[in-house]
Amino acid sequence: MDWVAWVSYVVLFALLLTGLFLNLLGLPGLWLMLASAVGHAWVTGWKYMGWPSLLALLVLAVIAEVVEFLAGSAGAKSAGGSKRGMIGAIIGGLLGGFFLTFLVPIPIVGTIAGVCAGTFLGAWAVEVMVGKEMQDSINIGVGAAKGRLWGTLLKSLVGVIMLFVAMITGFPTGAANPGGTPAATSQPATLPTTAPTTAPATLPATNPLPATLPDVEK
């Protein structure tokens, strides 16, 4: 059994879960997941996870980032938010997700609720400080929170897909031969010798005729 591969696989699973959690907070968790997959492939000598799997994970991560950006910005812009308001929404979502993760004892739910609440408060506070009306600031905060919610959910869905792709393609199955080539079956160096069946060197002697015949009585 390849113990190095199995230990690396367990570490990979732990890092993938960590990446999903960081993704909920708005941090680059998907890129941690991708880096973990690359590390697992390198540690195991590229026997279980190759470049096609890593390329698929890269494409999924890029798609998730684009979807999150478009969803988040669309929510704030639709309500008339400014760039400073979007920055406030990002910072507020990060802080809210971090604190409510520990205050709400329900996994994932507390983090998502904290991200949405923090996004709303961050966008609302910044828009008020730059001189927007209270109702307009509230509408911008609500729009930013909705966009952040949809962006986080879609990005997390892609993260779950990445987790399954990495766990399936990186599973250490078989492949016990490190060289990647099957061992050749060699024939025995010498064949067993058999006792040769040789004819006897001399034939057994037959009874010779007497040298002289006995005299017959006349």
N, C-alpha and C positions, 0 to 999 in steps of 0.2 A: 504493500500500500504506500502511495506517495503522500507521506505525512506533511511535507512542505506545502503541497498543493491544497490539502484539506485545511491546514491552518490559514493559508492565504484566502481560501474561500470563505471561512468564517469571518475573518477580518473584513473582507469585501462586503459581506452582508451587513455587518455593523456600520460600516461607512456609508453604505447605500441608505440605510435607515436614517443616519445622521444627516445626510444630504436632503432627504425628504423633509425633515424637520426644519432645517435651515431655509429651505425653499418657502415654507409657510411664513417665516419671518421676513421674507423679502431679500434674504441673502443668497449668494450664488451657490445654492445647494446642488443644483444639477451639474455644475462644473466639478464639484467635489465627487459626485457620483461617476462622472466620466474619468476623472483622474484616478479614482480607485480602481476602475475597470482596467485602465492602462497599467497600473501597478500590478494588479493580479496577473495580467497577461505576461508581463515582464518577469515576475517572480517564477512563474510556472514554465518559463521557456517557450511561450507562445504555443504550447501544446493543446490547450483547451479553448482559448479565446484568441482569435486572429483579427486581422485588420478589417474584414467585412463587418464583424460585430461592433468593433470600435467606431467605424465610420457610421453605422446605423445609430449608435448612441450619440455621436456628434450631431448628426442631422436632427435628431429628436430634441436635443438641448437647444439648438439654434431656433427651431420652430417654436419651442415653449417660450423662449425669451421674447421673440417677436410678438407672439400672441399676448403675453402679459403686458408688454409695452403698449400695444395698440389698445387693449381693453382699458388699461389704467388711464391713458391719456385721453381716450375718447370720453370717458365718464366725466372727467374734470372739464374738458373743453366744451362739452355739450351744455354745461351749466354756466359757461363764461369764466372759467377759472384762468388765472395767470400762471406764468412759469414759476413765480415764487410760491404761489399756492400749491403747485404740483410738488415742489421741493418740500414744502411743509407737510404735504400728505405722505410723502415717502418716509420722512423722518418720524412723523407721528405713527405711521403704521409699524415701523420697526420697533419703536419703544412700546407701543401698545401690545403688540404680539409677544414681546419679551416678558412684560410684567404680568399679563393675564394668563400666560402659560403656567405660571406658578400660583396665581391667585385662584384660578378656576380649576378644580380637581378633575376635570374631564379632558382626557387627552385629545388633541387636535381641535376640538370644539373651542376650548378656551383660547388657543392660539389664533384661530381664524377670527373669533369674535374680537380679540384684542387688536388684530391687524385692521379690521374694518373700523372699529371705534377710534383707534389711533389715527387712521387715515382721515376720518371725518374731522376730528379735533384739530389735527395739524393743518389741514386745508382751511378750515373755518377760522382758526386763530390768525393765520397769516393774511388771509383776505380781509379780516377786520382791521388788522394793523396797517394794511396798505390803503385803508380808506373806503372799503366797500361797505354797502349797506348791510345791516344785520341779516335781513331775509335773503339777500343775494349771497352772502357768505355761507348761510346755512344750506342753500341750494347747491352751491359749489361743493361744500363738504359732503353732502349726500351723494352727489354725482361721482365724486372722487371715491367714496366708499363703495358704491356699487361697482364702479369699474375695477377697483382693486379686488373686490370679492370675486368677480368673474375671472379676472386675470389669474388670481391665486388658485382658484379651483381648476381652471384649465391647465395651468402650469403643473399643478400637483398631479393631475391625471396623466400628463405626459411623463412626470417623474415616476409614477407607478409602473407605467409601461417600460420605462428604462430599467427599473429594478428587475422586472421579470425577464427582460432581454438579457441583462447582465448575469442573473442567477442561472438562467437556462444555458446560455452559451459558455459560461465560465465553470460549469459543473465538472469536477474532475472525474471523468469516467474512463476506465480502461487505461490505455496508453502507458503501460508500465515500462516500456522500452524507451530510455531517454534518448537514444540516437535516432528514433523515428523510423528505423528499418528493422524488419523482422530478422531475428537471429537465424542464421543458416544452420541446417541440421547436417552435421558432418558424419560421414561414414567412418567406421573404425579403421584405424591406421593400417592394421594387418588383419587379414582373414585368418581364422583358425586353421591350423595345419591338420591335414588328415593323414593318417598312416598310409603310405603308399602300398598299393597291392602289387608287389613284384613277384615275378616267377622265381622259384628257387634256382640258385646259381647252377646246380648239378642235379640231374635226374637220379633217382635212386638206382643203385646198381642192381642189375638182374642176375639171377644165378648163372654163372658161366658154365659152359660145357666142360666136362673133364678134359684135361690135356691129352690123355690117351684112353682109347676105348679098351675095355677088358678083352683079353683073348677068348675067342670062342673055341670050345672044345671041338676038336676035329673028330 
